[in-house]
């Protein structure tokens, strides 16, 4: 095998280990008909790496025009609520949100001291009148080591 083939093979192996993943999403209230339907959440990299940028991309659709609003995010670690943050909807997606498909994307660097393990995230989306448009929950993992891409 030629040296160039080995390099390509190694790069492909590294890329496959530091990939994104789509995670299972559930609605907070299964009996509520939310105006915003979430079709999936992609987390990159997966698992999330402490001290590195993690991006959460939420694919959704709506039958409403949404001029603005906010996102409220609650994070739990092994069932214990540990963090809440609020973001302007228009800083996470293009506003106004028109009817049809759209993506809400949030990137954040988690501190290096963040404990590894399984986390739960709950996200509520509100319009400008504080009316809840959706509420979802999903789980994600924070890994023990550094990103394979650093090697």
C-alpha positions in Angstrom: 0.0 0.0 0.0 1.4 3.4 -1.0 2.1 6.1 1.6 -0.7 8.4 0.2 -3.2 5.5 0.5 -2.3 5.1 4.1 -2.8 8.8 4.8 -6.2 8.8 3.1 -7.2 5.7 5.1 -6.1 7.2 8.4 -8.0 10.5 7.7 -11.2 8.5 6.9 -10.9 6.6 10.1 -10.4 9.8 12.2 -13.4 11.5 10.4 -15.7 8.6 11.1 -14.9 8.6 14.9 -15.4 12.4 15.3 -18.8 12.5 13.5 -22.1 14.0 14.3 -25.1 12.1 15.4 -28.8 12.5 15.2 -30.5 11.8 18.5 -34.0 10.8 19.5 -36.3 13.6 20.4 -39.5 13.5 22.5 -42.1 16.2 23.2 -42.6 17.4 26.8 -46.3 16.8 26.6 -47.3 14.1 24.1 -51.0 15.4 24.2 -50.2 18.9 23.1 -50.3 19.9 19.4 -47.3 22.2 19.2 -47.2 24.9 16.4 -43.5 24.0 15.8 -42.8 20.4 15.0 -39.3 19.1 15.6 -38.1 16.5 13.1 -34.6 15.9 14.5 -31.6 17.0 16.5 -28.0 16.7 15.2 -25.2 17.0 17.7 -21.6 17.6 16.5 -19.2 16.2 17.5 -20.7 13.2 19.2 -20.1 12.6 21.9 -19.6 16.2 22.9 -16.0 17.0 23.8 -15.2 19.1 26.9 -13.4 22.4 26.1 -14.3 22.2 22.4 -17.2 23.7 20.4 -20.3 21.6 20.3 -23.2 22.4 17.9 -26.8 21.4 18.4 -28.8 21.7 15.2 -32.6 21.3 15.6 -34.6 20.7 12.4 -38.2 21.9 12.7 -41.2 23.0 10.7 -44.1 25.4 11.3 -47.3 26.6 9.7 -46.9 30.0 11.3 -44.7 33.0 10.6 -42.7 33.7 13.7 -41.2 37.2 13.8 -39.2 36.5 17.0 -39.1 34.9 20.4 -36.8 33.0 22.7 -35.4 29.6 23.6 -35.2 28.4 27.2 -32.8 25.5 27.7 -32.6 23.4 30.8 -29.8 20.9 31.3 -29.8 18.0 33.8 -27.0 15.6 34.7 -28.1 12.2 36.0 -31.6 13.7 36.7 -30.3 16.7 38.6 -31.1 20.2 37.1 -27.7 21.9 36.7 -28.1 24.8 34.2 -30.6 27.1 32.5 -30.0 29.5 29.8 -32.2 31.7 27.6 -31.4 32.8 24.0 -33.0 35.1 21.5 -34.6 33.0 18.8 -33.3 35.3 16.1 -29.7 34.8 17.2 -30.1 31.0 16.7 -32.0 31.0 13.3 -33.0 33.5 10.6 -35.9 35.7 11.5 -38.6 36.1 10.7 -39.1 32.4 10.6 -41.4 31.7 7.6 -43.8 28.8 7.3 -42.2 25.6 6.4 -38.9 24.0 7.4 -36.2 25.8 9.4 -33.2 25.0 11.6 -32.3 26.3 15.0 -28.5 25.9 15.6 -26.6 26.7 18.8 -22.9 26.3 19.3 -21.2 26.4 22.6 -17.9 25.5 24.2 -18.3 23.4 27.3 -15.8 24.1 30.0 -12.9 21.6 30.4 -14.0 20.8 33.9 -17.5 19.6 32.7 -18.0 16.1 34.1 -18.3 13.3 31.5 -21.5 11.3 31.4 -25.1 11.4 30.2 -27.0 14.6 30.1 -30.7 15.6 29.4 -31.7 18.8 27.6 -35.1 20.3 27.5 -35.8 23.2 25.1 -38.9 25.4 25.1 -39.5 27.8 22.2 -41.7 30.8 22.8 -42.9 33.5 20.4 -42.8 37.2 21.1 -46.0 37.0 23.0 -44.5 34.4 25.3 -46.7 31.6 23.9 -45.1 28.2 23.9 -44.5 27.0 20.4 -42.7 23.7 21.2 -41.1 21.8 24.1 -38.7 19.0 23.4 -36.3 16.8 25.3 -33.3 14.7 24.3 -30.3 13.1 25.8 -26.6 13.5 24.9 -23.2 12.4 26.2 -20.1 14.2 27.1 -17.0 12.1 26.5 -14.1 11.4 28.8 -11.2 12.3 26.5 -10.3 14.8 24.0 -11.5 14.8 20.4 -10.0 12.2 18.1 -9.6 14.9 15.5 -6.9 16.5 17.7 -4.5 13.5 17.2 
